[in-house]
Amino acid sequence: MLVLSRRIGEKLVIGDEITVTINRVAGNRVSLGIEAPPHVRVVRSELRQALLDILTAEVHQPSDDRAGESDSHSGNEASETVLLTASLACR
């Protein structure tokens, strides 16, 4: 792991397409600006892990449990919320 020190307004570049800018530092919180092309997904790790957990649970769910679900309401509301949040975060 590469560890860097940066000040507000300073940037770091990852490859040729990604730039991370330090926007604000307040206490132990750092606000980052990330510039990346549309084909690069940028997702907070906790959202990615929650999405993977839900998808893994749905894959391992017996098909009998899913048989009664309609197209208009597939899965539970928590799963739909995380999927929507992850989808928005990827844009």
ChimeraX attribute file (.defattr): number of C-alpha atoms within 10 A of each C-alpha:
attribute: neighborCount
match mode: 1-to-1
recipient: residues
	/A:1	3
	/A:2	3
	/A:3	5
	/A:4	6
	/A:5	5
	/A:6	11
	/A:7	11
	/A:8	13
	/A:9	12
	/A:10	11
	/A:11	16
	/A:12	13
	/A:13	12
	/A:14	10
	/A:15	7
	/A:16	7
	/A:17	10
	/A:18	13
	/A:19	14
	/A:20	16
	/A:21	18
	/A:22	17
	/A:23	15
	/A:24	14
	/A:25	12
	/A:26	7
	/A:27	6
	/A:28	5
	/A:29	8
	/A:30	11
	/A:31	12
	/A:32	15
	/A:33	13
	/A:34	16
	/A:35	14
	/A:36	16
	/A:37	11
	/A:38	9
	/A:39	8
	/A:40	12
	/A:41	13
	/A:42	16
	/A:43	16
	/A:44	11
	/A:45	9
	/A:46	10
	/A:47	16
	/A:48	16
	/A:49	12
	/A:50	15
	/A:51	21
	/A:52	13
	/A:53	13
	/A:54	17
	/A:55	14
	/A:56	11
	/A:57	11
	/A:58	15
	/A:59	10
	/A:60	9
	/A:61	11
	/A:62	10
	/A:63	10
	/A:64	8
	/A:65	9
	/A:66	12
	/A:67	9
	/A:68	9
	/A:69	12
	/A:70	9
	/A:71	7
	/A:72	6
	/A:73	9
	/A:74	13
	/A:75	14
	/A:76	9
	/A:77	10
	/A:78	10
	/A:79	17
	/A:80	15
	/A:81	12
	/A:82	16
	/A:83	19
	/A:84	13
	/A:85	14
	/A:86	20
	/A:87	14
	/A:88	10
	/A:89	14
	/A:90	15
	/A:91	13
